[in-house]
């Protein structure tokens, strides 16, 4: 069946395209990384330049240690995480043995959130990415909301 017919009160029959749900799939890890990169590429140039030393990591779920540290009831409760030393706390040079600053995006919790909310997947990924980069910068929630609004 290519379309269904919807009859509105007081109107004639209107053809409505039926979504191809039988062929729909959640994006693979590779496709998710491409989506995250596209979200990052839409950020302002100055914002991206300050992230040159930040690694981006897409994994399925946060590990058990992260869940314990953040006191999450479920790994689905954590969509993203910044690990490292934020810009405001850094000195002029990295400390010896310091792990690189990393932004973790957790694919399965993000997909689960997407399935339960009326937002596009791209908007959710952008939101999580901006929020975690904001932690790298030491931004307030209001700063992050203004940046997010600028890239929509």
N, C-alpha and C positions, 0 to 999 in steps of 0.2 A: 504494500500500500504506500503510495508516494505522498498522498495528502489526505486530510480528513475534511469533512464539511462541518462547519460550525454555523448554527442558525441562531442569530441574535434576535431578540424580541423586536418586532417591527421592521425587520430587515430580511432581505432574501438570503439565500445560501451563499456563504463566503468561503472560498477555499483557503485553508490554513496549512502551511507547511508543517509536517510532522518532523520533529527532530530525529536524527538517526541515532537514537539511544542504543540500538542493538549493536552499533559499531563503535560506540564511545568507549574510550579507555582513559585511565589516569595517565598523565605524562610520565614517561620513563625517567630514570635518574638523569640521563643525558639531556632529555628535553627540558627537564626542570632546571638544569644548570644553564641551558640556553636562555630560558625565561628569566632566571636570576641575573644573568649577564646583561640582558636587554633592559631590565629594571635599573641596574647599576649604570648603564650607558645613558639613561635618560636623566640622571642626576646632574646638577650644575657642575661645570668644569672645575670650579674652585673646590667644591665639595669632594669630587673624585680625586683631585690632586693630593689632598690631605690623606687619602686612603692608600697611597702608593705602597706603603709598607704593611698593609693589612692583607692577610690571606683570607680567601673565601672557601668555605667547605660545605658541601651539601651531603648530608648523610640521611639515612632513613629515620633514625630516632636518636635522642640524647642517650648517652650511656647511663648505667645504673648510678655511677658516682655523681653525675650531674643532677640526676633526679633526686638523690639523697640530699645533696648540698642545697638545692633549691626547694626542698621539701615538697616536691610535686607528688600528687596522689597517683599520677599516671604519666607515662612518657608522652602521652597526647596533650598534656598541659603545657608543654614547652615548644614554642614554634621556632625560636631562634635564641642565640646566645652570643655575647661578645666575651672572649677570653683574652687576657693580656693586661697591659698597663695603658690606660687611656692617655691621650695627649696631655691633659692638664697635669697628670702625675709623673710624666716622663722627664728625665733630665736631658742634657745636651746629647748624650750618647747612650745607647742601650747598655744595660748591665750585662756583664759576662754571664753566659748561661741562661739569659732570659729567653723564654719561648716567644715566637712571633705573635703579634696581635692577630687574632683570628675571629672571623664572624662565621658562626655555624648556622646554617638553615636546615631545619629538620623536615624533610619531604613529607613523610607520612602524617605527622601532626598538622602540617599546613594543609595537606589534601583533605584531612578529616574536618578541619575548620571550614574549608571551602565548601564541602558537602553540606554543612549545617547552616551556612549563612548565605545571604543574598548579595554576594560580592563576587567580582571576577577574580580568578586565580592570580592574574597579573597584579591587581590592586592589593591583594593580600601579601604577595611576595614583596612588592614594593614597600608596603607598610612595615613588614618585619625587617627587611633590609635596612630601611632608613632608621628604624628604631635602634637596631643593633649598632649601626655606624654612629648614631647619636651617642651611644655609650662610649664609643672610642673618642669622641670629641668632648665628652662631658656636657652635652646639651641637655636642656630641660625638656620636658614633654611638650611644652608650648613651642620651643624651637623646632622640634622634630615635626610637629603638626604643620608648621608654616612651610617647611621644606617639602614635606609630602604634598601639600596643596599646590606648590609651585610646579611639581612634575606631573600632575594629572593632566 
